Amino acid sequence: QLQAYGGGLGQAGDSLRLACATSGRTLSSYAVGWFRQTPGKEREFVAAISWDDGSSFHADSVKGRFTISRDNAKNTVYLQMNSLKSEHTAVYYCAARGSRWLYTRHGNYECWGQGTEVTVSS
């Protein structure tokens, strides 16, 4: 089971770090991804990371602004979001798949967290 947290309300230019933690299991041999969704739109890929080797992939729209990382000791994946804009307002979800490959399609992920809301005011 995944738990996403760290969302909140901020202003444009702020930074925020989201976290995705598991309860009771390791993420070894898993790929973990972050997605976001706004009302009426499809869930959008943000970034993904391979737990085993730390390789990562970011959507072009967030490259240079968002960074995905992991903390093996805490069994947690993070999404560091810098220089936030109002367009980054969304519910952010983390998801996992038992694979060392990284996936960008939400349909490829097996397990989802409950989502954490990020609101950025301009």
C-alpha positions in Angstrom: 0.0 0.0 0.0 1.3 3.4 -1.0 0.7 6.7 0.9 1.4 10.0 -0.8 1.7 13.1 1.3 3.3 16.5 1.4 0.8 18.5 -0.7 -0.5 21.9 0.3 -1.2 25.4 -0.6 1.5 27.7 -1.8 2.4 30.6 -4.0 4.0 30.8 -7.3 7.8 30.4 -6.9 7.5 28.2 -3.9 9.0 24.8 -3.5 7.3 21.7 -2.2 8.4 18.1 -1.6 6.0 15.3 -2.0 6.6 11.9 -0.5 5.4 8.4 -1.3 5.9 5.8 1.4 4.9 2.2 1.7 3.5 0.4 4.7 4.9 -3.0 5.4 6.8 -3.8 2.3 9.9 -2.8 0.5 10.0 -1.2 -2.9 12.9 -3.3 -4.0 12.6 -4.3 -7.7 9.8 -1.8 -8.2 9.4 1.2 -10.4 7.7 4.1 -8.7 6.0 6.9 -10.6 4.4 10.3 -9.9 1.3 11.4 -11.8 -0.9 14.4 -11.5 -4.5 15.0 -12.4 -6.8 18.0 -12.7 -10.6 17.9 -13.0 -11.8 16.7 -16.4 -8.3 15.7 -17.5 -6.5 12.4 -17.8 -3.9 11.5 -15.3 -0.6 12.9 -16.5 2.9 11.3 -16.1 5.3 13.5 -14.1 8.3 11.3 -13.3 9.4 7.7 -12.5 12.3 6.1 -10.7 13.7 2.6 -10.5 14.1 1.6 -6.9 17.0 -0.7 -7.5 19.4 1.5 -9.4 17.9 4.9 -9.0 17.6 5.6 -12.7 14.9 8.1 -13.4 12.9 9.8 -16.1 11.0 13.1 -16.0 8.3 14.4 -18.3 9.6 17.2 -20.5 7.1 19.6 -18.9 8.9 19.3 -15.5 12.5 18.7 -16.4 14.8 21.1 -14.6 12.0 22.0 -12.1 10.9 18.7 -10.5 13.2 15.9 -9.4 12.3 12.4 -8.3 14.5 10.6 -5.8 14.4 7.8 -3.3 15.6 7.1 0.2 16.3 3.4 0.6 16.5 3.6 4.4 13.1 5.2 4.7 11.5 3.2 1.8 10.2 6.5 0.4 10.2 8.2 -3.0 10.2 11.9 -3.2 9.2 14.5 -5.7 10.9 17.8 -5.2 9.0 20.6 -6.9 10.7 23.9 -7.3 9.6 27.2 -8.8 6.0 26.2 -8.7 3.5 27.8 -11.0 -0.3 27.9 -10.9 -0.4 25.4 -13.7 1.2 22.8 -11.4 -2.0 22.8 -9.3 -3.3 19.2 -9.3 -3.8 16.1 -7.2 -0.5 14.2 -7.3 -0.5 10.5 -7.1 2.3 8.0 -6.7 2.1 4.5 -8.1 4.3 1.4 -8.3 4.9 -1.5 -10.5 6.9 -4.6 -9.9 9.4 -3.9 -12.7 12.8 -2.4 -13.2 11.6 -0.7 -16.3 10.2 2.8 -16.1 6.7 3.5 -17.5 5.0 6.7 -18.4 1.5 5.3 -18.9 -0.7 5.2 -15.8 -2.2 2.0 -17.0 1.1 0.2 -16.5 1.1 0.7 -12.8 -0.3 -1.8 -10.4 -0.6 0.0 -7.1 -1.7 3.5 -6.4 -1.6 5.9 -3.4 -4.5 8.0 -2.5 -3.2 11.3 -3.9 -2.1 14.5 -2.3 -3.4 17.9 -3.4 -1.1 20.7 -4.5 -2.5 24.2 -5.0 -0.4 27.0 -6.3 -1.8 30.5 -6.3 -0.4 33.0 -8.8 
